[in-house]
Amino acid sequence: MLFTRIFIAQNQDLINKDGDGSIHFKNLNPSVAIRGISELFNGTMGYTFKQTGLKVRNPENSPDLFEIEMLQKLAGDRNLNEEWAVDTVNDRKVFRYMLPLYYERDCLTCHGEPAGKLDIAGYPKEGSKLGDFAGAISIIAPMDQMEQNIHNMLIGRLLAVFTLWLTLTSLIYLIIRKRFVQPLEHMTGLAQRIGSGDLEVRDEHTMANFEIQTLYDSFHSMAESLKELHDNLESKVSERTNELAAAYQTLQIHQQELQKINEKLAEASEIKSEFIATMSHELQTPLTAMIAYAEVILEYGTEKEEVTEYVYDIYQSAHHLLDLIRDILELSKIEKGKMQLHLTVFEISEITAVLERILAPLINRNGLTCSMEIPEELPAIQADKNKVKQILMNLLSNAIKFTPAGGSVHVKVMYLDDEHTILVAVKDTGKGMSQNDIALIFGKFIQLDSGITKEYGGTGLGLAITKHLIELHGGTIWVESTTGAGSTFYFKLPIYQIPSTV
C-alpha cells in the first residue's frame, strides 16, 4: 500500500494528462487510492485503511482520538518507525497499526511551496518542505477472525497430539503386554497353584523376555526347593509339637507351684504387716503410761538422788522405745499405701519456731549451737503440717545426734520462684559421709556404723520415712557430704499440693 501511494504520487502528471496533452485532475491521488484499497479489503477481510494527519484536506480522512494520540507521538519522535495497540471500535476488538509518512519530492508538487497556491486538485498548498512529517497510514484489523483462526489451529494441534499420544500409548501397551504382562500373568497362575498347596509344578514355557525367562527358571527351582522343604518340615513340625506339648505341661506345673509360693508370700507379708501394726498399738499404750508416770515422779521429785536418776533413765528409754514404735507404724502405713496427706496452708516459720523450742534442751545438753535463716518474705505453703514438721524433726534430730560437742547446726529456707518450690537446707559440722555411704542412707533399716546404733540407738528408718514423706508431697531430697567435713541435707517441696497416697 505504501508503494502504491508512492507510485501514484510519482505519476500524477501522467494520470491527470488528457489525450490532447492538457492537464485535467482525474480525482485520483494517494489518499483516494488508499480509501479505495480500504473498501476492497473491508469487503473481503474486514480491514480498513486510511491516510490521515493532524491537518487533512478531506474530512473523511480526519483522525479519531486514538489516531490523534499516535500522530502526536510520531510527529514528536522521528525514531519511531511504527505504532500499534489493541483497541475497541464499535464494541469490537481490533488491532490498530499506524505507519508514519514524511513528505518526499513527488509530494511537494501538491503540498510544497509556495503556501496558499492552488495545486492541481484545487486545494491550497501547505508550504511543506522535503522530509516534513506528513501524517500516517492507519490500519484497523478486526481480531475476532484472527483469534478464531488461532483457536481452530490450537484445537487442531491438540487433536493431532492426542491422536498421536493415543496411538503411541496403544502401541506401547500392546508391546508391554506381549513381552511382560502375559508372561507375568502366566507366572501368577503358577504362584496361585503353589499358594493353594500344589507343589508339583511342571510347566515348560518359553518367555519372550530374557530377564523374565531367568525369573521363570528361578521360580521353578524355588518351587522344587519348597517341595523338598515341605516334606522335611512336616516330620520336624510333628516332632517339635510333641516336645512343646511336654514343655507346656512342665511349665503349667511350675506355674502352679509359683502361684502357691506367691500366695504364701503375700499371706506372710500381710501377717507381718498386721503383726507390726498390732504389736505397735499394743506396746504404745503401756509405754505412754510409763512415760506419764515418770514425768509425774520427775515433776514432784524425790529426796533420793539415785531414784531420780533411775526414773530419768526409765523416761529416756521409754521415749526411745516409743520413737521406735512410731517409726514402725509409719513404715507399715507406707507399705500398705494408706498414708494420706491432710493439707493446710501455713508458714514454714511456724514449724521452725516450734522445733527450735523443743530441741533447745537437747542442743544445749550436747554443747551445740543452732541457727535458723528464714526470710520474712517467704510465701506460705500448702502441705500436711504434721508431716513437714516430722521431716524437719527427723533431719534436725540426725544433725544434732551425729554432731560432736562444740559443733553447729544451721537451717536455711529459700523460695525458688522459677520452680514454685521451697528449698530447705539442714547443715551440720558432724563427721560427714563418703560417696558410697550417701548411696545407702535412704534405705530401710540402714545405719552406716554399727557403733552408732549401739551408742545412739534407732531402727535406721528415719531417713527412709523422711524420703517417703517428701516424695508424697511431690518433692525431692538429696545430701551433700564429705568425710570429716559435715553433711548438708536438702529437700524441695512444691508450694501447692494435689492429695495423693504412697
TAFENLIN-V239409 format. One record per helix or strand of 3 or more residues. SS is the DSSP state (H for helix, E for strand). FROM is the first residue (numbers start at 1). LEN is the number of residues. If there is no record, write none. Layout:
ss=[SS SS]
from=[FROM FROM]
len=[LEN LEN]
//
This chain:
ss=[H H H E H H E E H E H H H E H E E H E E H H H E E]
from=[2 12 30 48 59 65 83 92 105 133 144 210 305 343 348 369 381 385 408 421 435 450 462 476 487]
len=[9 4 15 5 3 12 7 11 7 10 52 91 32 4 18 6 4 17 9 8 4 7 11 6 8]
//
